[in-house]
Amino acid sequence: MRAAADRAGLAVEVDSAGTGDWHVGRPPDPRAIATAARYGLDISGLRGRQVSVEDFRRFDHVIALDRSNMAVLRGLQPTDTRAALSMLLDHVDGRHGQDIADPYFGEDERFEVSWRDIGLGVDGLLAMLRAQPSG
């Protein structure tokens, strides 16, 4: 998302967090690092963190990749928040409500499928952000 926003000339703050604590402080899966590298991105320096209630106050949008995480995020979201909550594929025509497939327990090729779906979602999200009035 960061790289795509930079290419689009959009100044946005992007962060990533998991709903569970099992990857906190750890780098991305080596297969994710390899997939990103094939597309010219180095994600090896990233480290996992867990989403917090403060994220809903800090960001305008909180994006879930699947319905399970969406349910957790809805439960965490305080009522006094500005963040709009959506799933990434909600921003792709014909894909509303669909999950990004979790490639973690599958074959390496599933990382490519997830990468492509994430790319579609990012493109749709960027189009939505471009269309919003600034200010």
N, C-alpha and C positions, 0 to 999 in steps of 0.2 A: 504494500500500500504506500509506504514511504517513497519508493522509487517511482511508482506510477504517478503519485501526486507531484513529485519533482518534475517528471517529464511533462506533466500537464500544466505546470506553472502554478499549481495551487499550494498556498502556504497552509498546511494543516499539521496538527500535532497528532502523531500516531503512536499507539502503544499496544502491547499485546499482553494478555494475562489469561491464566487458566482458572476454571472455577474450583478445581481441587488443588491440594498442596503437594501432590506427589512429584512435581517437576520443578519446584521452587529452587532457584539457584543453579539449575542444571542447564547445559547447552541444548540446542535442538537435537533431535534424533539425527544420527549421521546420514540417514537416507534423505532426510529433509535438507540437510546441509548440501549434500551432493546434488539433489534436484535443483535447489536454488542456484548453485554454482553453474550448472548447465545453462542457466538463463542469465548469467552474469552478475549474480548477487551473492555477496558473502554474508551469511547469517550466523557464522560460527561464533561470533562474539556475543550474540544474544544470550540472555539467561532468563529462565522461567520465573514468573512471579504469579501470585494469586490475586485475582480481582478483589477490590475492596469497595466498601460503600462510598468512599471518597471519589472513586472513579466516576460515579454517577453525577457528582457535582463538578468534577474537573473537565469532563468531556461533554460535547454536544450530542454525540452518538456513541452508543455501546452496541457492538455488533456480535451476535452469536453465530457460530458455525453450524450448530445443529440444535434440534428441539430439546434435547436433554440439557444442554448448557443454557438454552433460552429459559427453561423452567427454573433453573437455579438463579439466573440473573433476575428474573421477575421476582423471585423471593427475596433477593438482596436489595432490590431497588427501593430506596426510601421515597416517601411521598413528596418530599421537598426537593425534587431533582429536576434539572433541566434536560437531562439526557433522553434522547429518543432511542428506544430499544427496538432493534430489528434483527432479522437473520440475514446473513450476507447474500444468499440467493434470492431474498425478497427484492433485490435491486436488479434482477434479471427477468425480463419478460418471459412468462411461462414457467418460471421456477419458484414462484412464491411458496414459502413454507417448506421447501426442500432442504435437506441436510447436505453439507459438505461431507463426503464420505471420509471417515476416520481411517487413514491408511496404516496406523501404527501396528496393528496385528496382522496385516496382510502382506502380500508380495510387494517387492520394491516398486513394481509398475504402478501400484495404487497411489504412490506419491505423485506420479505424473498426472493421474486423473484428478487428484485433489488440487494439484497446482493449476491445472486448466480451469477447474470450477472456481477456484479462488480468484483467478485472473478475470473470469467473467463477472464475478460478484464485485470485484474491485472496480472494474470498468463501469459497471452500473452505478455503484456508489459514487464514484467520481462524477459521473454525469449528473446525478442528483445534487451533489454538492455544488457543481458549477451553476446549476439552474436556480439555486437558492439565492435570495437577495443577501448581499453582504451587510454587515453591520451588526 
